[in-house]
Amino acid sequence: MARERVVVVGNGMAATRLVEELVARPGADLAITVVGDEPGPSYNRILLSAVLEGTHPASEIALQDEGFHRDHGVTLLTGTRVAEVDREAREVVLEDRRRLPYDRLVLATGSIPTLPPIRGLVSPDGRLHPKVHAFRSLTDCHRLLGAVPDARRAVVVGGGLLGLQVARALSVRGLEVDLVEGTSHLLSSQVGEQAGAVLRQSLHRLGTEVHTHSRAVRLTDEGLRLDNGYTLPTDLVVLTAGGRPATALAKRAGLYVRRGVVVDDRLRSVTDERVHALGDCAEHRSRTTGFVPPAWEQASVLAGVLAGEDRTYDGSRVVARLRATGLDVAVMGDPERTEGEVVEVANPVTGSYRKVVVRGGVLEAAVMVGDLSRVGLLTQLFDRRTVLGRAEPGMLLMADPPAVRAALPDDAEVCACAGVSAGRVRACADLAAVVATTRATTGCGGCATTVRELLGNPDGLVPTR
């Protein structure tokens, strides 16, 4: 009997995790083909800002060894764009008109940046102004790195997670940086104004000026003009605000698309049960996500579905981490919109802010800025929906004395992106083994310090700082 043919469109983080999950299943006898439009191996997009900052070389953010696909019998086509999907013939049509037949098609096309309505960004011939840079791919990162040595000032448009990472990275590189955010405060999609104010003060101390309630309206020879009439002189403009699921291919194929490709609990298109979607381009129960943990959870479920297992996806509880030198942020769930009892502690002097939302004794959401010493414990309680005692929410927000050291139990979750416990880390000989066998540290990178501490301490003692 011929093997079922699975074609995966996309070679990003979600697609790579799906292939890893599939080849790890002995019973999944599938002929897998992966088509990626970027050249080269898949890589960790979350660590692009670390490459820009200089803390990670580009060679270290690859998600797989060069021979991984070949060794597992997977066909990998990179630098290749899919032009159309012929659902009637069950074929993927490449730009060079080659056709790849499939029995199951997986769309893992990710997201694409959207240009903000700023006049002067695009020249009459349709090209970006030489000063303007997007920041979504490794190619974007290399282009921006090439421009940094000749620049003195930069403006980052967008005060979300990516904007803060890029602003910090450029500041580390020695540039004078301004950050422009149209809403009332930084990270307005994830945190409230008090946490945003602490972040603003932290960025100011690190050398970045923040302009909130401001929108960029025009790029001129003098700089980037804001809607308040002020012009920020600049050599570089980096766009980090705005992105949407990449669904053009799905739309042309006649699949039902709202914001993303609409899928059911088995991550199948509601239009065609032989087509699946996951990651940033998928919409499940009216929700799209832009984070790594949900995409990897979807990949695990879909691998089971494709292998014939009875698996369903019920949605993810999102944990988001900011990775940038001198900026520490963790967000669990939706702390600004989740109903419940709120406990918060703020210390603008030290640049720290902590907040938890509890309902029925269960931790439903949390945010931490500046001091993440309790992030492992809070993540564990959040994921397991542990019922807390009346005094526990307040106690969780108190930092331990610096001299106190806590032994993490083996079942404590260390890496939220990959769902890796302290015990699994301890079972590894070194960091390379951790990466190869668990994928910890390859998501947002926020667990790297804890992982190194666990590897370096035979008793598994981790400073709580």
MOSULZI-V896960 format. One record per helix or strand of 2 or more residues. SS is the DSSP state (helix for helix, strand for strand). FROM is the first residue (numbers start at 1). TO is the last residue. If there is no record, write none. Layout:
ss->SS from->FROM to->TO
ss->SS from->FROM to->TO
This chain:
ss->strand from->4 to->9
ss->helix from->13 to->23
ss->strand from->30 to->35
ss->helix from->45 to->53
ss->helix from->58 to->60
ss->helix from->68 to->71
ss->strand from->75 to->77
ss->strand from->82 to->86
ss->strand from->91 to->94
ss->strand from->99 to->101
ss->strand from->104 to->107
ss->strand from->111 to->113
ss->strand from->132 to->134
ss->helix from->138 to->148
ss->strand from->153 to->157
ss->helix from->161 to->172
ss->strand from->176 to->180
ss->helix from->193 to->205
ss->strand from->208 to->211
ss->strand from->216 to->219
ss->strand from->224 to->226
ss->strand from->231 to->232
ss->strand from->236 to->239
ss->strand from->243 to->245
ss->helix from->248 to->252
ss->strand from->261 to->263
ss->strand from->268 to->269
ss->strand from->275 to->277
ss->helix from->279 to->281
ss->strand from->282 to->284
ss->helix from->292 to->306
ss->strand from->319 to->324
ss->strand from->327 to->332
ss->strand from->341 to->347
ss->strand from->352 to->359
ss->strand from->362 to->369
ss->helix from->375 to->384
ss->helix from->392 to->396
ss->strand from->405 to->407
ss->strand from->413 to->415
ss->strand from->420 to->421
ss->helix from->422 to->426
ss->helix from->431 to->438
ss->helix from->448 to->456
ss->strand from->461 to->463
